[in-house]
Amino acid sequence: MAFSKASFSFIAMIVLLSSTTSLAHPGFGWGGKGGPFSGGSFGLFPEFYQYSCPQADDIVMSVLRKAIARDSRIPASLLRLHFHDCFVQSGGPNWELPLGRRDSKTASLSGSNNNLPPPNSTIQNLVSFFKRQGLNDIDLVALSGAHTIGVARCVAFKQRLYNQNGNNQPDQTLEKNYFLDLKSVCPRSGGDNNISPLDLASPAKFDNTYFKLLIWGKGLLTSDEVLYTGKVGRTIQVVKRFAEDEGLFFEHFAKSMVKMGNISPLTGFNGEKKIRWALMILALFTLLTLTFFFYTRSAFNSCNSTDHFQAQIQSTSVTSSSGPNPLGFMKSKLALLVSHELSLSGGPLLLMELAFLLRRVGAEVVWITNQKPAQADDGVAYSLERKMLDRGVQVFSAKSQKAIDTAMEADLVVLNTAVAGKWLEGVLKENVKQVLPKVLWWIHEMRGHYFKLEYVKHLPFVAGAMIDSHTTAEYWKNRTRERLGIKMPETYVVHLGNSKDHMEVAEDIVAKRVLREHVRESLGVRDDDLLFAIINSVSRGKGQDLFLRSFYESLQLIQEKHQQVPSVHAIIVGSDLNAQTKFETELRNFVLEKKIQNRVHFVNKTLTVAPYLAAIDVLVQNSQARGECFGRITIEAMAFQLPVLGTAAGGTMEIVVNGTTGLLHPTGKEGVTPLANNIVKLATHVERRLTMGKKGYERVKGMFLEHHMSQRISLVLKDVLRKAKS
């Protein structure tokens, strides 16, 4: 499900509330009925300022828009204030924005703490808490559904992982593989600011997946999961209903928002009319009401037609390119996708994306993984597998008869990476020759150890090879001939593209500000600090060691030249806090040795890179030797209007225009000083950074979008299908 820009603005504000105040249970909104002097006392009504200040709405909206543009934390602060007022002392404007609200004359820290449920709340506490505010079990579950978006810090769910009941044991309601996945993000010691999505399946989409995850034992916070396991009231039944019916969830979410916003407002001579805060709250909720109304009117107009709402959503998810989906010819075709592993590395994630593109046009897609994951990665593999199953991709065991039968019946077989070639010989055996004519071999590797005959002996006989860059295609052509004495099949070069979801976030100003504020706060860096990040699995081939040497050298250059620049930081995204490798230990020791630990930040590996791209100023792509086959993270960063400092090797040279969208430097030790100089160049020239970022974004829009990739892949698949029939 996709969102319009306006709707995402609303969602982004809620994300910020959930993430920056993750110790609070979701609760925010507007609502209420009643009119002036209702019940014999002064009430709230929309025309309260009609005569005393008829331009109030316009004035406040103008001021608040400017304030939010300067500081994106303002919406979260006001939302938090509204939550406090609704549940502790006062109230807020309702759906129709009735005015005349008075502020409470006192503020109570203890009142706030006593009336806001923590993330480890039991179901009894939650039900009682909501009941005190006049909200029922349905309201509790519906408002909790706000956790379908956003993230929470490790400190909010660490107790569940290690000491749920004071016995040093995890929460037994946690699904096993999800538990292992969370442990990799949130270690027993440290890592309190590491983040995890509240909804691991669709963290940036407002949908009903949150409730499905609760049923599967994958609620992040205790206060989430007890809605399904707590066995109090009607919450279990409501969770099931919302999991089955997204339209029903949307309907009750809106109703509960209205109810909560109408909790005990102070009116008449109660409280005091503090103009500044009253106007700011009025402005915020005018903005949110308009935005949310724009988002929900298609859902709840036309006799509350859910079908009409779904049609509206689908119409907003169409790409900027007009015309039919270029992969439409794959409808009803059977495609078998074979991956050597299921992990967070580039190859499997790309194949998953192809699976989803094919499912979108109605193809039948079957996935098999040839290599079982290591125990440490079992949770990740399970999560990715669930994601595919949720989207209609069938998952079979690699050595099963089902897999063999599917290979024989399939219209198309895609082998992903060179290593997947072992499956042909090891499983298909005597059936290999019948399958080869319909095999498309998708290759991403650039390193020499993949050139083994046991992997690629069948390569010359497949329908074609698809490779992500011209540099890599040329390398494979030469190496297979020189080293193995075999000839490449017809080879197609297909540059990748950014997904629609990624572009949606990259192009939403409010969403980016929200994510930037949250990540920077979790890292402990200021808004004006400069962040240079390398986002890749931590390994010597990705060049984190050489990047840190360059970074240290750049700090020395800035100091020697007495250049006035904001504080510069290096971010290493791709760490493993639970199983630190020897290489990563070397990195950390270097940081300690050079005494730059306050400037270098290690972040755990993650499937969701958008928050970090929103938070940083420059991406460093420092892959060594022959470089990246393509480097998807490069175009993802360019979509966020980030300049790229990359190695002059591999696919990076086909993406980054040196001097225009970024700066290139040599691989190896020879590149340390040039990279250091490039860091200084971008740290000291704001205009250069911004101009390069803008040019990079324009290049992405012209070449590297999802519909560009779909078009390129469609030409390849049509050719492979033609060959398979001949």
Buried (B, 14 or more C-beta within 10 A) or exposed (E): BBBBBBBBBBBBBBBBBBBBBBBBBBBBBBBBEBEBEBEEEBBBBBEBBEEEBEEBBEEBBEEBEEBBEEEBBBBBBBBBBBBBBBBBBBBBBBBBBBBBBBBBEEEEEEBBEEBBBBBBBBBEBBBEBBBEBEBBBBBBBBBBBBBBBBBBBBBBBBBBBBBBEEEEEBBEBBBEBBBBBBBBBBBEEEBEBBBBBBBBBBBBBBBBBBBBBBBEBBBBBBBBBBBBBBEBBBBBEBBBBBBEBBBBBBBBBBBBBBBBBBBBBBBEEEBEEBEEBBBBBBBBBBBBBBBBBBBBEBBBEEEEBBEBBBEBBEEBEEBEEEEEBBBBBBEEBBBBBBBBBBBBBBBBBBBBBBBBBBBBBBBBBBBBBBBEBEEEBBBBBBBBBBBBEEBBBBBBEBEEEEBBEBBBEBBBBBBBBBBBBBBBEEBBEEBBEEBBBBBBBBBBBBEEEBBBEEBBBBBBBBBBBBBBBBBBBEBBBEBBEEEBEBEBBEBBBBBBBBBBBBBBBBBBEBBBBBBBBBBBBBBEBEBEBBBBBBBBBBBBBBBBBBBBBBBBBBBEBBEEEEEEBBEBBBBBBBBBBBEBEEBBEBBBEBBEEBEBEEBBBBBBBBBBBBBBBBBBBBBBBBBBBBBBBBBBBBBBBBBBBBBBBBBBBBBBBBBBBEEBBBBBBBBEEEBBBBBBBBBBBBBBEEEBBEBBBBBBBBBBBEBBBBBBBBBBBBEBBBBBBEBBEE
